[in-house]
Amino acid sequence: MRKTLERAVSFGEVLEMMYLAKDGSISKRKIKVLQVGDNSFRAYCFLRKSKRTFLIENVLAAVPITQRESAVI
């Protein structure tokens, strides 16, 4: 998971993440990773519209969001 997060920082990717909260609830969030630490990472959360700190061990899945561009001729 750490590699995915570090790659997102390097390339400025937006990720879609499934996250396990402290209370046991699972949320699906769109994030932009800002900084990766030892056990946690900082990211802008589009769901909450603010910078948040997440625990790496609570990330269930994270994948880059690919945007498809269509050209109009």
C-alpha positions as CSV (number, residue, x, y, z in Angstrom):
1,M,0.0,0.0,0.0
2,R,2.9,2.3,0.8
3,K,4.2,2.1,-2.8
4,T,0.8,3.1,-4.2
5,L,0.7,6.1,-1.9
6,E,4.2,7.2,-2.6
7,R,3.6,6.9,-6.4
8,A,0.5,9.0,-6.0
9,V,2.6,11.7,-4.4
10,S,5.3,11.5,-7.1
11,F,2.9,11.7,-10.0
12,G,0.1,13.8,-8.4
13,E,-2.5,11.1,-8.9
14,V,-5.9,11.2,-7.4
15,L,-6.8,7.9,-5.7
16,E,-10.1,6.2,-4.9
17,M,-9.8,4.6,-1.5
18,M,-11.7,2.3,0.7
19,Y,-11.0,3.2,4.4
20,L,-11.7,1.5,7.7
21,A,-12.5,4.2,10.3
22,K,-11.9,3.9,14.1
23,D,-15.5,3.1,14.7
24,G,-15.4,0.2,12.3
25,S,-17.3,1.9,9.5
26,I,-16.0,1.7,5.9
27,S,-16.0,4.7,3.6
28,K,-15.2,5.2,0.0
29,R,-13.2,8.4,-0.6
30,K,-11.5,10.3,-3.4
31,I,-8.2,11.6,-2.2
32,K,-5.0,13.4,-3.3
33,V,-2.1,12.2,-1.3
34,L,0.2,15.1,0.0
35,Q,2.7,13.4,2.2
36,V,3.5,9.9,3.4
37,G,4.9,9.2,6.9
38,D,5.9,6.0,8.7
39,N,2.4,4.9,9.9
40,S,0.2,7.6,8.4
41,F,-0.3,9.9,5.4
42,R,-1.8,13.3,4.8
43,A,-4.2,13.8,1.9
44,Y,-6.8,16.2,0.7
45,C,-10.2,14.4,1.0
46,F,-12.7,15.4,-1.6
47,L,-15.5,13.9,0.5
48,R,-14.8,16.1,3.5
49,K,-13.3,18.9,1.5
50,S,-10.3,19.3,3.8
51,K,-6.8,17.9,4.5
52,R,-7.0,14.8,6.6
53,T,-4.6,12.3,8.2
54,F,-5.1,8.6,7.5
55,L,-3.5,5.5,9.0
56,I,-1.9,3.4,6.3
57,E,-2.9,0.1,8.1
58,N,-6.6,1.2,7.8
59,V,-6.5,1.5,4.0
60,L,-8.4,-1.5,2.6
61,A,-7.8,-0.6,-1.1
62,A,-6.5,2.3,-3.1
63,V,-6.5,2.7,-6.9
64,P,-5.6,5.6,-9.2
65,I,-8.6,7.3,-10.9
66,T,-8.1,7.4,-14.6
67,Q,-9.8,10.2,-16.5
68,R,-10.8,9.5,-20.0
69,E,-10.6,12.3,-22.5
70,S,-12.8,12.4,-25.5
71,A,-12.0,14.7,-28.4
72,V,-14.8,16.4,-30.2
73,I,-14.1,16.9,-33.9
